[in-house]
Amino acid sequence: MPFDAGLTAAVTKEISDKAAGARIDKIYQPERDIVVLSLKCGGENRKLLLSAVAGMSRFGFTENDRENPAEPPMFCMLLRKHLVGGHIMFVKQLGFERAVEIGISSHDEMGFKSEKSLIVEIMGTYSNIILLDEKRCVLSAIRYVDLSVKAKRQILPGFPYELPPVQEGKLDTLVVTKEEFMEKLSKDISEGFGENAVDKYLISNYRGLSPLIAREISFRATKQTTFRLADTDREKLWFNFNEIYGKVSDGVFEPYILYDKDKRPMEYSFCEIRQYGLSAICIKCDSFGELLDRFCFEKDRNESIKRKSQDILKLLSAASARITKKISLQEKDLAECAGRDKLKLYGDLITAYMYMLKKGDTEARLVDYNELDENGNGKEVEVPLEINLTPAQNAQKYYKLYSKAKTREIQLTAQIKAGREELEYIDTIFDSLTKAEGEKDIAEIREELSISGYGKKLESMFGSRSKSKNARKQKMKKTYDLMEFRSSSGYRILCGKNNLQNDYLTTEVADKFDMWFHVKDMPGSHTVMFCGKDEPDAKDYTEAAIIAAYYSKGKDMPGVPVDYTRIKNVKKPSGSKPGFVIYETNYTAYVTADEDVVNKLKV
C-alpha cells in the first residue's frame, strides 16, 4: 500500500483545492490514532480523515462514517478547544516527504486571533498527528516521543517542532535535472552499481519513491519490473522517470486503484499502473478521497475490530485450547473404560468357580461358561488374583472396578459432550466477531460473554473493560441494530450479528408464521423473512438463504446448506446459551454465498 511522497502530494493538492478557507465545524476521534475534521466548504459538508494507524496511516477526504466513543479522548477535546470554528488557511506538503501541514486560523480563549497548525506524518509505525501553536511549538500529539526513546527528535508539549530527518544520500526527486540524473547514473554504473536492479537503484538514490512506483518506472523503461541497471537504456529510464515525477512537479495527478481477479483491492497510486498486465484491473477513480475509501475502509474496520476485541480473542483462544486438550485427555480415559466388561467377567468367573480357588492363589485359568461350544467345552480365561485376598474378596474387587468404570464412562461421555458444545458455542462468538461493525457490537458480545459466565474471566484478565458503560446502557435499553435487507418482492429480511441479536430476532421480533433461516450444522446468523402467512416466491427464499449463508462460517463454501422453517417450529430450550435453538419440520436449500447479491439487497 504505497502512501508515498507522490501520493502525499496528490492528496495535499486535492484537499488544498477543495478545503482552502473551509470552516472546521466539528472534530471527532473515533479511534486512538484517527481524527476526523467535519468541514463546511462553501455550503458543502466534507469530512477530512487524519490517520496515524501503523500500517494504515493516511489523510484525505472520506465519505464513510465511523462510530465515535461515548466520551471523546483528551486529544480530541484539545483539538476542539483550539480548532473548532477556525478556518483552514493552507494545506502544504513538507518538502517531498510523507508529511503535510494544515494551517488553521482560529481564536484563543480571550477571543484574539491565533494561528495553529496540524501536522500529519505518514511514516509507518512512527506516524503521528501533531498540534502546533503559533510559535510552532508542540501543544499535543497522538504519540509523544520523549528522551527515553532513541530518536533524532523529541515530540513533547512545549518543544519546538522539527521536521522529520531528511533521507541522507538521496537526491530530491522533483528538482533533479536530466543532466544530474544522467551524470549520477553514469558515475554509479562505473563504480560497480550496474549489477543492481533498476527499481532498487531508484529507491536507494531518490527521495519519496515507493517500491510500486520504482517498479513501474523500471517496467515502462525495460518491460520488466526488475532489470539490470547496466543493461537499461538510459534515455528511456530518464524519460519514464521524468514522465511520472514531472507531472507530480506540475501538480497533475490521476487516482488509480488496482483490483485482483477476485475483485479485491491490491494497490493504489497517483498514476496509471501498467506492470501487472492482465493479472490486475486498473480503475481510475473520481477523486483520491474515493480511492482511499475504496481501498482502506474495509481494512480499517477489520483492524479496528481486531484491536478492540483483542482481549475477547485472547480469552476465547485460551478457553478453546484448554477445552480441546481436556477433551483429548477425557477421550483417552474413555477408551480405557471400554475394557470394563472384562472386569465383570473376571468377577463372574471367580464367583462361579469359587469352590476351586483359595486364598494365596496369584492367578486362575477358568472356563468361560458364556461361550461354550456344542460339546460343552469353553475358552479358558486367565484371571489375575491378589495373593492376600480371598476368592470372594477378589470377586468383589473386580465388581467394584467394573462399577467405577461404568460410572466413569457415563461421566466422561457427558463431559465430552458438554466440552464439544462449549467449543461450538465459542465458535459462534468467533463468528460474531467477524460480523461486528463497531464498538456497540463488541459491547454486545461482551454482554453475552458475561451472561455465559465468561464476564468474570474477562474482568480478571483484562480489568473492568468487559463491564463498560456502553454494555450496561445497551442491556438497560435492549436495543439491537439488526442488519436489514429487502427481497426482490419487497419482503423485509432481518439478520443478527451476534447471539444476543439472534435470540432477540428469533424470540421477540419475529412472528410465528415468519420464515426462519440458518446455515446447517455450523455457526451463523439467524435470518428471518417477514412474510407472515404469505407464501413468497422461490427467488425470495433463495435470497434469504443466500444472506444466511453469507453471514455464516460456511461463507466461502460452494453449495452451503441452509435450513429454513416457520418461526413456530423454532424453540429455545430453557437455560440454554445465547443463540442456541432447536427446530424441526424444516427444509434445506443449497446456495452459494454471493456478496454482490447481499450488498444489492442490503438496506
Secondary structure, 3 states (H helix, E strand, C coil): CCCCHHHHHHHHHHHHHHHCCCEEEEEEEEECCEEEEEEEECCEEEEEEEECCCCCCEEEEECCCCCCCCCCCHHHHHHHHHHCCCEEEEEEECCCCCEEEEEEEEECCCCCEEEEEEEEECCHHHCEEEEECCCCEEEEECCCECCCCCCCCCECCCCECCCCCCCCCCECCCCCCHHHHHHHHHHHHHCCHHHCEHHHHHHHHECCCCHHHHHHHHHHHHCCCCCEHHHCCHHHHHHHHHHHHHHHHHCCCCCEEEECCCCCEEEEECCCCCCCHHHCEEEECCCHHHHHHHHHHHHHHHHHHHHHCHHHHHHHHHHHHHHHHHHHHHHHHHHHHCCHHHHHHHHHHHHHCHHHCCCCCCEEEEEEEEEECCCCCEEEEEEECCCCCCHHHHHHHHHHHHHHHHHHHHHHHHHHHHHHHHHHHHHHHHHHHHHCCCHHHHHHHHHHHHHCCCHHHHHHHHCHHHHCHHHHHHHHHCCCCCEEEECCCCCEEEECCCHHHHHHHHHHHCCCCCEEEEECCCCECCEEEECCCCCCCHHHHHHHHHHHHHCECCCCCCCEEEEEEEHHHEECCCCCCCCCCEECCCEEEEECCCHHHHHHHEC
